[in-house]
């Protein structure tokens, strides 16, 4: 399968640089897989397309301010993107060692033992060099690491949001590049399909008899990584950590038993659910990493309906959406969305595929 089959021309003016003033004022494009019909709605109307007994599966990950700017011992500036926390290497540490895999942006490669200063309360030490700009850092903090990170780190906005560095914008992103239900720290990218939901909208959905299942998927570097292989099948997807607890699994399994729909909010939620399903469409509680790569030809096992944003050309989320609805239909839908002026990517509008 050729990657060029999933290309399209995205006008730069449709790449949303800011969120809507109100989350659920975003537009919502309804797509019916059975007959190809589309309907233009507001995201606040999404509950009309849900039924009593359905389960809405939402990602409660919280984005950490993973971009850090520091100084090397030589005085040179350095930029770091925190990718994921690694397991402690010493049993007696009780999980308190701040050892993380990071992506380094520097004019020169760092040596093991090199130290980086971020401010008077935080510094890092290179304990292992990796490949492709990655390395393992141990952070030393004077005080709670995450509280310090909240002060010195910046939100890791996608590269297509080109307004970084403005204080006012940064304050906007602290709030709006998180979902209203974000609680478990660990993601370096927002679960963007969930950004449209408000507390009021979630209450309206529950009043209709729809159950909400919260799972955690720490979205990682894979969401930014372009597909470079000419053959789609040759691409290797970066693994993402996910956790599905017993209460969420029970809600989902009850819905399946009662022949109700499983509505996944986002492509990462979809990948996690599809990675946790066992025989007879049953979800098993799981805490693990998944590198499941979904592209056309994949047979979905558990997800019935998908809520998602509009994605970059030739990207892994676009491949997943094309697998769910069919490449021909998605290509036509994207063409119509562009003609209708829908806002694309992280801060853009939403789509619900029935």
N, C-alpha and C positions, 0 to 999 in steps of 0.2 A: 504494500500500500504506500503510495507516494505522498510525501508531506505536502507537496504543492497542491494536492486536492483540497487542502484545508486552509488555503490562502484566500484573502479577500482584501479589498482596498478600504482601509479605515480612515475617513477624513479626520485630520488632526483636531479640527474644531469640535468633534463629537467626543473627544477624550475629556471626561469631566475632571476639572482641576479642584473643584470644591464640592462639598456635600450640599444637598438641598437644605433650606432653612429648617424644614421639618422632615424627619426621616421618612414617614410614610406618605409624603407628598410626591415621592418619586413615581414615575410611570411604571406600569406593569403590563407586559405583553403576554397574553394568554395564548398558548399554542396547544392545539389538539392533535395528538399524534395519529389518531385514527383517520381523520378526514382532512388534516392539513389546515383547518380553519384557524384564523387568528382573531383576537379581540383586543382592543386597546382599552385599558382601564387604569385607575390609580392604584398604587400599591395598597392603600387603605381598604380597597375592595377585596383583598385576597381571601377573606373568610367566606365570601360567597361561593368560592370554589372548593370548599371543604365540607365534609359531612360528619355527623355525629359518629363517634367511634374511630375516626381516622386518627393517626398519630403523626404529629409534626415533630421531626427530629432536628434539634438545634445544637449548634456547637457553642459551648460556654467557655472556650479558651479566652485568655486575656493576652493582648499583645504587650510585650515588654518593650521599653525604650531601648532597643538593641543597638542603635548606632552610637558609637563612642568616638570621641576625638581626644587624642592624647599626645604626649611627647616621649620620644625615645631618649635614652641616656645621652645620646649625642646632641639632643636638642631639636632634632628633626620632628616634624609633625607626622602623625599617623592616624589613619581611620580604621576602625574595627567594627565589624558586624558580628554580634553574638548570634550563633546559630542554634546551639542546643547544649543543655547541661549534660555532662557525662556522669556515670556512676562514680562514687568515691573510690579511690584506689587503696585506701587503708581501712580495714575493718573497724578500728577504734575511732574513726572519725565520726561515726553515727550519722553519716550523710551530710555533714556540714561543710565539706570541702567545696569551695567554689571553683570547680574545674569545668571549663566549657570549651566546646569546639567553636572556633571563630574564623571569620574570613578577614584577612589582613589586606589593607590597601596602603602600600608603602613603596617608596622609590627603590629601596633595597630590601632583600630578604633578611628576616631576623634570624639570629642564631639562638639555639637553645640557651636558656639562662638570661636572655635579654629581658630588661624590665621596662615597663611602660607606665608613665604617670598620667593619671586622668585629672586628679585634683588632690588636695591634701588628705582626703579620706579614702582614696581608691587608687590602687595600682595593680598591674598585672605582670605575670612572669611567664615567658614562653617555656613550657616544659617538654614540648614535642613539636617538631616541624612536620607538616603534612604536604600534600600536593595541591595544585590548582589554587594556590594562595591561602590554603587553610592551615591552621595550626591549633595546638591545644594550649590554652592559657589557664593558669591558676590565678584567681583574683584574690588580693589581700585587701580587706576593708576594715576601716576603723568605725565599727557600728554595723547595723543591719544592711546587708548587701543590697537587697531590693529597694530599700528606702533611699540609699545613696544613688542607685541606678536610676530611680525615678527623677532625681534631681539633675544628674549629669548627662543622662542618655537622651537621645532623640528618637522619636517614632520612626521606624524604618519604612518610610513611604516608598511605594514602587517608583522606579525610575521615570515612568511616564507622567508622574505628577511633578511638574517642573516649577516649583515655587519655594523650594526649601530655603531655610535661613531667615525667613521673615518671622519675627516674634509673634505677631498677631496670628499668623497662619499656624504656627506651631501650637499655640494655645487651642485653636480650633481642632487640630488633629488629636490632641490629648484626649478630648472628649469624643469626637466624632469618628475617629479611626478605631473605636471600640464599639461592640454591640452593647445594648442596654443590659444584657444578661451576662456579660463577661465577668468571670470570677477566678478561673484557674490560670495563673501566669505561666507563659511558656512559648507563645507563638511569636514569630517575627513578621507575620503578615496577618491582616484581619480576615476573618471569615466573611467576605464582603456581601454575600447573599443575605446575611443576618443583619446587616447595618440598617435595613429598611424598617425593621420592627420597632415598635414603641411598646411601653408597658400597657397603654390603653388598647392597642391593637391585639396584643397577646391575651388580654382579658376578654376582648370581644370574641376571639377565636375559641377560648375555653368555654365561654358562655354558650357556644354553639354545640358543646359536647365533644370537642376535639381535645385529645390528650396531648400533652407536650412532654417529650422525652429529651433530657439534656445529656449529651455525651461531650467528651473533651477530645479535640483533635488539635494538637499543636502544629499549626501550619508552618512549614519550614522553607528552606531555600528553593525547594523544587517548584514552588509557585512562581518564582521569578525566572527560573532557568528555561531558556529557549530550547526547542527541539532542533538539534543540529543535524541529526541523521536524515539522509534523504529518504530512507525507508523507515516508516513509522515504527515498525516492529523492532528496529535496532536501538531505539531510545531506551535509556535506563533512567527510571524515575527515582529521585531522592526519597528516602524513607521518611515517613512522618509518624510521630508517636500519637497513639490514641488510647482512650480508656472508655469502655462501655460498662457501667456498673449494673448490678442485678436489677435495680428498680427500673432502669431504662429498658433493659432487655425484656423484662416482664411485660411492660407496656406494649412494646413492639410485638412480642410473641402473642399476646392476647388479641391484638388487632388482626394479626395474620390468621389466627384460629377463627375469628369472627368474620373473615373475609372483608376486612376493612383495609384502607390504603395506608401505606407507609410513605410519608411525604418528607423527602430529604431536603434540608436547607443548605445548599452548597455542594460543590463537587468533592470537597474533602470529607464531608459527612457521608456522601455517597460511597467513597472509596473505603472509609472505615466500616460502614455497615456491610458492604459487599465482602470485606475481609473477615468479618466476624460471623457470617452466616454459615450454618452447618446444614445437615440434611433436612428436607421438608420445610425450608424457608424459616428455620428457627435461628434466632440470634443467641449466641453464647457470650456471656460476659467475658471481656478480654482487656488486657493491659499489655500492649505490645506496639511494635513498629510495623508499618505496612509500606511496601513499595509497589503495591498493585497498580498497574498501568492499564487504564481502561481506554480502549479505542474501538472504532467500528468493527463489529464481529463479535464483541463481547456479549454474553447472554446474562442479563441482569437477574439476580436471584431474589432480591428482597425489596428494592426501591421501586415504587409504583408511580410516583410523581416527583418532579424535581423543580425546586425553586433556585434560580441562579441569576447571575448578572451576565452582561455581554462581555465576551473575552477577546483577547488578542488573537490575531491571525496566527496559525501554525503553533498554537499553544496546547499544552496538555489538557487544560480545562475545556477548550473548544473541542478537542478530540473526544473527551468524555461525553459532552453534550451531544456531539454528532453520533456517538454510539447509542445514546439513549433515544434520540428522536429520528436518526437517519441523516446521513450527510446531505442528501438532496433537499430534505425539508429544512434543515438548519441553514443551509446556504440561501434558500429562498427567504426564510424568516429574517436573517441578518440583512439581506438586501432591502427588505421592506422596512426594517427597523432604521436603517440608515436613511432611507427616503423619508421616513416619518420624523427624523431628527431625534431619535432616542439618544440618551447620554450613555456612553460606554465606560467599561472598566470599573475600578474599585468604588469610586464615588458616583457611578452611573446608575441607570435605571435597572429594573428587574424583569425577569421572565419566569413564567410558571408553565412547565410542560406537563400536560395532563396525559 
